Amino acid sequence: MGEEVSNKTQPELHHHHVVVDSVPPLQEKESDKPDPPNENVASPSPPPVQKVEDHPTEKETEDSVSKDAMLARVLTEKRLALIKAWEESEKTKAENRAYKKHSAVELWEDSKKASIEAELKKIEENLERKKAEYVEKMKNKVAEIHRLAEEKRAYVDAQKSEEFLEVEETAAKFRSRGVTPRKFFACFSA
């Protein structure tokens, strides 16, 4: 009679083992949560011999189905939580990559603007220097023109003084001789 009990126990345990195999493979990978209803069956050690009735009652069957459904629901929720965590992680990574790229674009823009502004400042300084040189050149030309004009005035004044001297000398000669100049009377004679 003891053999019959052990023979009947083996198929019952095997039946529970089939239920464990029908659970998604995710359950076997997670060792951090123990599986209370199937703890003895899932372990690799041989199961202890228990006294089992010939026919399981309806309540035990409902309990095992309820436990299996609860386990399946817990596994599904856990899988969905892992998927949500992965999704959030990937979104955060994408956001960080986009932030880094935006920062790189801003740095590039700032460096290009600084380069252009430096070039513009250099051009403005160059133009100011050329303007100052041109103004100086024009002032020098004005000064040169004024100097030449003064020289010409002095030359004209010198010529006038020479002519005055010549005229005074000639007039003195005419006075000393008592002769009148012919050119002068030629204008008046008609």
Secondary structure as UniProt FT lines:
FT   HELIX           2..22
FT   HELIX           26..29
FT   TURN            37..38
FT   HELIX           39..42
FT   HELIX           58..177
FT   HELIX           182..188
//
